[in-house]
Amino acid sequence: MTQPFTDLCGLPRGTTWEPVTDGESGAPVFRSADGTRYAKCAAGPVTADLAAERDRVDWLSGQGVPAPRVLDWIATGTGACLVTGAVAGVPADRVPAAALRAAWEPIADAVRDLHALPVDACPFTRDLAAMFATARDVVARDAVNPDFLPVDQRDTPPADLLARLAPQVERRLVQEAADAVVCHGDLCLPNIVLDPDSLRVTGFIDLGRLGRADPHADLALLFATARETWEAPDGRGDERGGAGDEGAGQGRGARWIAEAEEAFAARCGRALDRDRERFYLHLDPLTWG
């Protein structure tokens, strides 16, 4: 009989665990029935990635930035299980547009605090050299998930998308060296948890890519996922006008979103560089696979 995966990775017994279907990392995640703990499992070579995430979670939770706490690490020889405390609240992608607007300044303050951590004291890197090397590997293995790509890039071969970015790498490396901060590494709305009443940030989750990097790597993903809420055509979008509106409303919506992003960056103490933002937005989908 084949040994169950949960036995290989050491999912704790004596607790009722419910599978969690959200997320894009590919690692099986479970939530305790009482909602107080999460367990992420890995077996085989990817166990090392889970160990790296454990170290990042443990480090960040000691820096005064809201994050989960490591409760247990179970290594079996064939795999491992990381158990963390749950962050109370609701993921920011699950609130309506008006609530996201109300939470926008608190989110900016939390990101500012994260990016303000002493970069020299951070033992982890998410630098561009590593990101681009990962993208080369993913593209070479033909492992890019097309669902992660911008809609207008899904019919373009990933190798061509990577080739478009390559001429910018040297310049982006110089910018990164001058402006590196402690980045979340996957700063999309689902990884920001909000208190549903106060709309304050209660924690950052899914920290497996945390490390020193260009702040635009974080901002690019955050803004892209926020636009999905504000531009939603199903009634969740912003009443000031969004991508689904026609005529002047669409222009007003686009302008408002751009202004909200500029205000966010200013609250974080920086001016946006839209070219850098676009570079990281187009690179990130090529690094998953």
N, C-alpha and C positions, 0 to 999 in steps of 0.2 A: 504494500500500500504506500502511496506517495505521502510523505510527511506534509501536513498542512503548512502553508506559508506562514501563518501566524505563529506556529510552533518554531519554525526556522528563525524567525526574527525575535521571538521572546515576548510576544504580547502578554502582559501580566494576566495571570489567571485569578479567579476569585472576584472578578469585576465583570459586569455586563458592559460590553463595548459595542457601539453602534457604528457602522461604516459611514464615513463622510465622503460625499461624492463631489464636493466643491474642490477647487484648486486645479493647478495645471502642472504640478511638479512630477506627477506620475507615481509618487510614493504612496502606498496605502496609508490612509489616516483614519483613526477611530476616535470617537468621543465617548467618554464614560456616560452611563445612563443618567447620572445625576448632573451632567453638564459641567463638572468642575475640572476635568482633565482631558487632555488630548494625547493620543499616542500615534507617533509616526513610525512606520516600520520599513526596514530595508534588509535585503539579503544579497549575498554575493558581493561583487565589486562596488556596488553603490553604497555599501555600508560606510565606506570612508567618507562619502558625501554627507551622510547623516551625522557622522561624528563631527564633521566640520560645522554643520548647522548647530549641533549641541553646543560647541565651543562659542559660537557667535551669540546664541541665545543667552548663555551663561554670562558672557562678557557684557552684553548690552544691558541686561537686567541689573547690573551693578553700577551703571553709569548715570542713574537718575532719569533715564528716558523710559517711559512706560512700555513694558514688554512682558512676555510670559516669563515664568520661572521654570528652570529645569527641576523636576521632581524626582526623576529616576532615569537611569541609563542601564539597559539590560543588553549585554552582549552574550551571544550563544556560541560563537565560533563559526556559525554559518550565516549569522545576520545580527541585527541589533534592533532595539526599540527605544525611542526617545519619548519620554513622558514629560509633558509640561502642564503647568496650570493654565486653565482657560482664562482668557481676557474677557471680562464681562462687557457686554454691549452688543452692538449690531454693526456688521461690516458697512463701510461707507457707501458701497455700491448698492445697498439695499434701501437707502433712504430716498425719498422723492427729491426733485430738483430744488424745491423751496428749502427743504431741510439741509441739503448740501450747501446751498448759499449761506445759510445761517452758520454752518459748521466750517465755512471756508477759512475764516480768520483763525479759529482754534486749530485747524489742521496746519495752517501756515506756521503758527507758533510752535507746534510740535515738531514739524519738519525743521524749522530754524534751530530748535534745541538739539535735534539729532545732528544736523550739519555743523553745529558749533562745538561738538565734542573735539577735544584735542586730537588732531589727525595723527600726530606722531605717536600718540599713546595707543592707537588702534592697531592690534596685531594682525588684522586681516586686510586683504586687498581685493578689490574688484576692478583693478586698473584696466585701461583700454588694451594694453598689450595682451593680457590674459583673455579679455572679452573677444578680441579679434582672432586670437588663436583658437578659441572655442568655436567661433563662427566658422572658421576654415574647416575645422574637423566635422562639424555638423553638416555643412554643405557638402563636403567630400563624401560623407556617408549617405547622402541623399536623405537626411533625416529631418529636414525642416518641415514643421507642421504648417501647411498653407493657411489654416484657420487663424494662426497667430499673425499673419502678414496683413498689412493694410489692403483694403479691398482692391485698390488700383494696382497692386503689385502681385496679385495672386496668379496672374497668367504669365508672369515673367520668371524665367529659370532662376533659382536662388543663386547660382554661380554668377549670373549677370548682376543681380542685386548687390552681391558682395563686391564685385569688380567696380561698381559705381562708387562704393564707399572707400575703397583702398586708397585712391589718391589723396583723401583727406586725412589719413591716419597720422602722418607725421605732424601736421599742424595741430590736430586734436591732442596728440601726446604732449606737445608743448603747452597747450592750454591747460591740460589736466595737471601737469607738474606745477603750474603756477596757481592753481585754483582748487586743488583736491580737498575734499571733505570726507567725513564718515557718511557714506550713503547706505540706504536700505538695500538697494540693489534690485528690488522688484516692487517699487513704490507705486502700486496700482491701488485703486479704491478698495478692492476686497481685502487688502492687507493692512487697512487702517480701520480700527475698531472705535466706534463712537458710543458714548452714553446716549441712549435714545431720548432722554429728557433734557439734559443740559447741552447735548451735542458737542461736548468736549471729547478729546481723544483719550481713550482709556488704554490704548496700547497699539504697537506695531507688531504684526505677526508674520510668519513665513520668512524667517531671517537667514535662509541658507545662502543668500548672495550678499550679505552685508559686508562692507569693506571700504577702503579708501578708493575714491573715484571722483570723476567730474560731477558736480552737483546737477548738471543738465541731464545726466543719465537717470536721475530720480525724477526730475521735473517733467521730462518728456513723457514718461509712463503715467505719472499722476494726471497731467493735463489731458492726455489722450483718453483716459478712462472717465475723467470728469465730463468731458465733452459727450460721451455716450449717454450720460444721464441728462445733461442739459439739452441735448439735441434729439432726445428720444421722441418719435412721432406718435407714441401711444398714450399721450396725456401726462407722462411723467416729466416731459421736457419743460424748459423754462418758458413762462408765459410772456416774457419779453421778446420772444422770437427765437427760433432755433433752426437747425438744418432742414427740418421738415416744413418750415413756413415758406410762403411764397412771397415774391416781390420784396417790398421794403422791409417786411417783417424779418425775412431771412438776413438781410443786411444788418438790421438792428441786433439780431441775435448773435451774429458772428462778431460784431463789434463789441457787444457786451462780454462775450466769452473772452475775447482777446484782452479786454481791459481787466477782467477778473484775474486772468493769468499774470498780467503785468503787475497788478496790485499784490498778488500772492508773492511773486518774486521780490518785490520791493519790501514786503513785510519780513521776508527772509534775509534782507540786507544785500540784495544783488539785483543787477539789471539782466534781463533776459537776452540771450543770444539765440535768435530763432534758428540760425543755421546749425549751431551746435545741438540745439534741441532736436531738430529734424534728423541730424546724423545719428544720434543715439536712439531715437524712435525707430529708425529703419534698421539699425544694427541689432537691437535687442531680439527681434523675432528669429534672427538667424542663429542665436545662441542656445535655443531650446531644442533638444533632440538627443 
